[in-house]
Amino acid sequence: MSEQKIGTVEIALLQAPRLGRVSIRGPIRDRLLSLVDRRPGGCWVWSGSKQRTGYGQVAWQNIKWRAHRLFYSVFVGPIPAGLQTDHLCRNRACVRPSHLEFVTSAENTARGESPSAVNARKTHCPKGHKFDGGGVRRRWCKTCGRDRMRARRAA
């Protein structure tokens, strides 16, 4: 790998998930930019090959990369080892470096839209009562629990 062409690339980058079929030839910066569609909203959407999950994918120097990770390493610098990429714009195909932030796995999950992330952000039950107990993994509403017990005893 020629460090003069792309700057320093951490070993963690070389161990990036092996994905994709688009092959980059010629000057890396020009080739990467030719595969980007700049949208009015600010996103730089990868127009090359994509995974089923929506992330861009590219092969370069016999290594398969997620496009946003290669884009960041070429245009900005090394990606911190052990961190995941969070797309601040929520567009998985976006490769714009200013739309990417590197966070821990837990932080990335908490910021997401998965059911566990959505439920973790809830502070009130469906009836509008504040969650009172249960800690992080298990939460419940004491008011609704008391109402259920009263209804059970009355039946």
C-alpha positions in Angstrom: 0.0 0.0 0.0 1.3 3.4 -0.9 0.9 5.8 2.0 2.0 8.8 -0.1 -1.1 8.5 -2.2 -3.8 8.3 0.5 -2.2 9.3 3.7 -1.9 7.1 6.8 -4.4 4.3 6.9 -4.7 2.4 10.2 -4.5 -1.4 10.3 -8.1 -1.3 11.5 -9.1 0.0 8.1 -7.4 -2.8 6.4 -9.5 -5.2 8.4 -12.7 -3.5 7.4 -15.6 -5.8 6.4 -15.0 -7.3 3.0 -17.9 -6.2 0.9 -18.7 -5.3 -2.7 -17.8 -5.7 -6.3 -17.0 -2.1 -7.6 -13.3 -1.9 -8.5 -11.5 1.4 -8.1 -8.7 2.1 -10.7 -6.7 5.2 -11.4 -6.3 8.1 -9.0 -8.3 7.1 -6.0 -9.7 10.5 -5.1 -11.0 11.2 -8.6 -12.4 7.8 -9.0 -14.3 8.0 -5.6 -15.7 11.4 -6.5 -16.9 10.1 -9.9 -19.1 7.6 -8.0 -20.9 10.2 -5.8 -24.2 11.9 -6.5 -24.3 15.2 -4.6 -27.8 15.8 -3.4 -29.4 19.2 -2.6 -29.9 18.1 1.1 -26.2 17.9 1.5 -25.7 14.1 1.3 -23.1 12.7 -1.1 -24.9 9.5 -2.1 -22.8 6.6 -3.3 -23.9 5.6 -6.8 -21.7 2.6 -7.1 -22.5 -0.9 -5.9 -24.5 -1.2 -2.7 -25.2 -3.9 -0.1 -28.8 -5.1 0.5 -28.7 -3.0 3.7 -28.1 0.2 1.7 -24.4 0.8 2.5 -22.1 1.5 -0.4 -19.4 -1.0 -1.2 -16.1 -0.9 -3.1 -13.0 -2.9 -3.8 -9.6 -1.2 -3.7 -6.1 -2.7 -3.7 -7.7 -6.2 -3.4 -9.5 -5.2 -0.2 -13.3 -4.8 -0.1 -14.5 -1.8 1.9 -17.7 -0.1 2.9 -17.6 3.0 0.7 -18.1 5.6 3.5 -15.1 4.2 5.5 -12.8 4.3 2.4 -14.0 7.8 1.6 -13.3 9.0 5.1 -9.8 7.4 5.2 -8.9 8.9 1.8 -10.2 12.4 2.2 -9.9 13.0 6.0 -7.5 10.5 7.6 -7.4 7.4 9.8 -10.5 6.0 11.3 -10.1 5.4 15.1 -9.7 1.7 15.9 -12.6 0.0 17.6 -15.2 2.6 16.7 -18.2 2.3 14.4 -19.4 4.8 11.8 -22.6 6.7 12.6 -24.3 8.4 9.7 -25.6 11.6 11.2 -27.9 12.2 8.2 -29.4 8.6 8.6 -28.6 7.9 5.0 -26.6 4.7 4.7 -25.5 5.4 1.2 -24.1 8.8 2.2 -20.3 9.1 2.0 -19.9 12.8 2.9 -17.2 12.9 5.7 -19.0 15.7 7.6 -22.0 13.4 7.9 -20.0 10.7 9.6 -19.1 10.4 13.2 -17.2 7.6 14.9 -18.8 6.2 18.1 -18.8 3.1 20.2 -21.1 0.2 19.3 -23.4 1.0 22.3 -23.7 4.7 21.2 -24.4 3.7 17.6 -27.1 1.3 18.6 -28.7 3.9 21.0 -28.8 6.5 18.2 -30.4 4.0 15.7 -34.0 3.3 14.8 -34.1 -0.4 15.9 -36.9 -1.4 18.3 -34.5 -1.6 21.2 -33.2 1.9 20.5 -36.7 3.3 20.1 -37.9 1.7 23.3 -34.8 2.8 25.3 -35.7 6.4 24.5 -39.2 6.1 25.8 -39.8 7.8 29.2 -43.6 7.3 29.5 -46.0 4.4 29.1 -48.6 4.4 26.3 -51.2 5.9 28.8 -48.8 8.9 29.5 -47.5 7.8 33.0 -43.8 8.1 33.7 -41.9 4.9 33.8 -41.0 4.3 37.5 -39.0 1.1 37.9 -37.1 -1.7 36.4 -33.9 0.0 35.6 -32.4 -0.1 32.1 -33.3 -3.6 30.8 -36.9 -3.8 32.2 -39.2 -0.9 32.7 -42.7 -0.6 33.8 -45.3 1.9 34.9 -46.3 1.5 38.5 -49.6 3.3 38.0 -50.7 0.9 35.2 -49.4 -2.1 37.2 -51.6 -1.1 40.2 -54.6 -0.6 37.9 -54.1 -4.1 36.4 -53.9 -5.6 40.0 -57.1 -3.8 41.1 -58.9 -5.1 38.0 -57.7 -8.6 38.6 -58.8 -8.6 42.2 -62.2 -7.1 41.4 -62.9 -9.9 38.8 
